[in-house]
Amino acid sequence: MRYADIRIETERLLLRSFAMKDAQEWFQIMSSPEVTRYWSHLPWQNIQQAKEDIIQDITHMERKEYLRLAIIDKATDKLIGMCVFFNHHLHSCRGEIGYCLDNAFQGKGLMYEAMIAFIDYLRTHLSIRRLEADIHPDNQASRALLTKLGFEQEGLSLIHISEPTRLGMISYAVFCLKNKRMSSCMPLSIVLTIL
């Protein structure tokens, strides 16, 4: 199946590929200092950034380089966030996830609902045995979400950031979720703990 054709529904949400019609709402989300507070880039400054991001998505998803889905609130048909699967290692059946949610929709269990469905899709259709997520150590909301989803912190990773006003090295907490149905699953990556 083409990644662009994937649709995942939950009680309150629809996860689907991004379309150019999403540019304005995507810009509003990614221009928020609160949403991008723990991201490696600054809030977006113009809608062209959203349009370029969506064009890039279409290209990368066509090549199956990553899977990024818009999170749509079914009650309002509004784009409220996204979830992404990337760095897919086919032979070891692992990859990384990321996500973001519009501030106005946080604290309602929506990201948990989206990620449960997204992770189930990855396990069922892509045979993923191990998922990883890197978060800023101060991001308590992400830490709580990952813990609720069953992820465990494995260590810290040092990441170089080269955005204007966000230069230098930042340590990120590394979390892992192993497929509990595969009890013989061996850890497939090495994580260094930086003290």
C-alpha positions as CSV (number, residue, x, y, z in Angstrom):
1,M,0.0,0.0,0.0
2,R,1.2,3.5,-0.7
3,Y,1.9,5.5,2.4
4,A,-0.2,8.4,1.0
5,D,-3.3,6.1,1.0
6,I,-3.1,5.1,4.7
7,R,-6.0,6.1,6.8
8,I,-6.4,5.2,10.5
9,E,-9.5,6.0,12.4
10,T,-10.2,6.1,16.1
11,E,-13.3,7.1,18.0
12,R,-12.4,10.9,17.8
13,L,-9.6,11.1,15.2
14,L,-8.6,10.4,11.6
15,L,-5.0,9.9,10.8
16,R,-4.2,10.5,7.1
17,S,-1.5,11.9,4.9
18,F,-1.0,15.6,4.6
19,A,-2.5,17.5,1.7
20,M,-1.8,21.1,0.5
21,K,-5.2,22.1,1.9
22,D,-3.6,21.6,5.4
23,A,-1.0,24.3,4.9
24,Q,-2.7,27.1,6.9
25,E,-3.6,24.9,9.9
26,W,-0.1,23.2,9.8
27,F,1.5,26.6,9.8
28,Q,-0.6,27.7,12.8
29,I,0.6,24.6,14.8
30,M,4.2,24.9,13.9
31,S,4.4,28.6,14.4
32,S,3.4,28.2,18.0
33,P,6.3,28.7,20.5
34,E,4.6,26.3,22.9
35,V,4.3,23.5,20.4
36,T,7.9,23.9,19.1
37,R,9.4,24.6,22.6
38,Y,11.3,21.3,22.7
39,W,11.9,21.0,18.9
40,S,15.3,21.4,17.3
41,H,13.9,24.3,15.1
42,L,12.4,27.6,15.9
43,P,8.7,28.3,15.3
44,W,7.9,28.8,11.7
45,Q,7.7,32.4,10.4
46,N,5.5,32.1,7.3
47,I,3.1,29.8,5.6
48,Q,5.6,28.9,2.8
49,Q,7.4,26.8,5.4
50,A,4.3,24.7,5.8
51,K,3.8,24.4,2.1
52,E,7.4,23.3,1.5
53,D,7.1,20.8,4.4
54,I,3.9,19.2,2.9
55,I,5.6,19.0,-0.6
56,Q,8.6,17.3,1.1
57,D,6.2,14.9,2.8
58,I,4.6,13.9,-0.5
59,T,8.0,13.1,-2.0
60,H,9.4,11.2,0.9
61,M,6.2,9.2,1.5
62,E,6.0,8.2,-2.1
63,R,9.5,6.7,-1.7
64,K,8.4,5.2,1.7
65,E,11.3,7.0,3.4
66,Y,9.0,7.9,6.3
67,L,5.4,7.8,7.3
68,R,3.9,11.0,8.6
69,L,0.2,11.4,9.1
70,A,-1.9,14.4,9.9
71,I,-4.1,14.0,13.0
72,I,-7.6,15.3,12.2
73,D,-10.3,16.0,14.9
74,K,-13.3,14.2,13.4
75,A,-15.8,16.5,15.3
76,T,-14.4,19.7,13.6
77,D,-12.5,18.3,10.6
78,K,-9.5,20.4,11.9
79,L,-5.9,19.4,11.6
80,I,-4.6,19.3,15.2
81,G,-1.2,17.5,15.0
82,M,0.8,14.8,13.4
83,C,2.6,11.5,14.1
84,V,5.6,10.3,12.2
85,F,7.5,7.0,11.8
86,F,11.1,7.4,10.5
87,N,14.5,5.8,10.4
88,H,12.9,2.5,9.5
89,H,15.5,-0.3,9.7
90,L,13.9,-3.1,7.7
91,H,16.2,-5.9,8.7
92,S,16.0,-5.3,12.4
93,C,12.2,-4.3,12.3
94,R,12.7,-1.1,14.2
95,G,12.3,2.6,13.8
96,E,11.6,5.9,15.5
97,I,8.4,7.9,16.2
98,G,7.6,11.5,16.7
99,Y,4.5,13.6,17.2
100,C,3.1,17.0,18.0
101,L,-0.3,18.4,19.0
102,D,-1.9,21.8,18.8
103,N,-1.9,23.4,22.3
104,A,-5.6,23.9,22.3
105,F,-6.2,20.1,22.0
106,Q,-3.6,19.0,24.6
107,G,-4.7,17.4,27.9
108,K,-7.7,15.5,26.4
109,G,-6.1,12.2,25.7
110,L,-6.1,12.8,22.0
111,M,-2.4,12.1,21.4
112,Y,-2.6,8.9,23.4
113,E,-5.6,7.8,21.3
114,A,-3.7,8.7,18.1
115,M,-0.4,7.0,19.1
116,I,-2.1,3.8,20.3
117,A,-3.7,3.4,16.8
118,F,-0.5,4.5,15.0
119,I,1.7,2.1,16.9
120,D,-0.8,-0.7,16.3
121,Y,-0.7,0.0,12.6
122,L,3.1,-0.1,12.6
123,R,3.2,-3.4,14.4
124,T,0.5,-5.0,12.3
125,H,1.4,-3.7,8.8
126,L,5.1,-3.0,9.0
127,S,6.1,-5.8,11.5
128,I,7.8,-3.4,13.8
129,R,9.3,-5.0,16.9
130,R,11.0,-2.0,18.4
131,L,10.2,1.7,18.5
132,E,12.3,4.5,19.8
133,A,11.5,8.1,20.7
134,D,13.9,10.9,21.5
135,I,12.5,13.7,23.7
136,H,14.0,16.7,25.5
137,P,14.5,15.7,29.1
138,D,12.4,18.6,30.3
139,N,9.4,17.7,28.2
140,Q,7.3,16.2,30.9
141,A,4.1,15.8,28.8
142,S,6.0,13.7,26.2
143,R,7.7,11.7,29.0
144,A,4.2,11.0,30.5
145,L,2.8,10.0,27.1
146,L,5.6,7.6,26.3
147,T,5.4,6.0,29.7
148,K,1.7,5.6,29.4
149,L,2.2,3.9,26.0
150,G,4.6,1.4,27.6
151,F,7.9,3.0,26.6
152,E,10.9,2.8,28.9
153,Q,13.8,5.3,29.1
154,E,17.0,3.7,28.1
155,G,19.4,6.6,28.5
156,L,20.4,9.9,27.1
157,S,21.7,10.8,23.6
158,L,23.7,13.9,22.7
159,I,22.3,15.7,19.6
160,H,23.9,18.6,17.8
161,I,21.5,21.5,17.1
162,S,22.5,24.0,14.5
163,E,19.4,26.2,14.2
164,P,19.9,30.0,14.7
165,T,19.6,30.8,18.4
166,R,19.6,27.1,19.2
167,L,23.2,26.1,18.7
168,G,25.2,23.5,20.5
169,M,24.7,20.1,22.0
170,I,21.4,19.0,23.7
171,S,20.9,15.8,25.5
172,Y,17.7,14.0,24.6
173,A,16.1,11.2,26.7
174,V,15.9,8.0,24.6
175,F,12.8,5.8,25.1
176,C,12.1,2.3,23.7
177,L,9.0,0.2,23.2
178,K,9.6,-3.4,22.4
179,N,6.9,-5.7,20.9
180,K,5.8,-7.5,24.0
181,R,4.3,-10.3,21.8
182,M,7.9,-11.3,20.8
183,S,9.4,-12.2,24.1
184,S,12.7,-13.2,22.5
185,C,13.2,-9.8,21.0
186,M,16.8,-8.7,21.6
187,P,17.6,-5.0,22.1
188,L,18.6,-3.8,18.6
189,S,20.4,-0.6,19.3
190,I,23.1,0.7,21.7
191,V,22.3,3.8,23.7
192,L,25.1,5.7,25.5
193,T,24.2,7.4,28.7
194,I,25.9,10.8,29.0
195,L,26.5,11.9,32.6
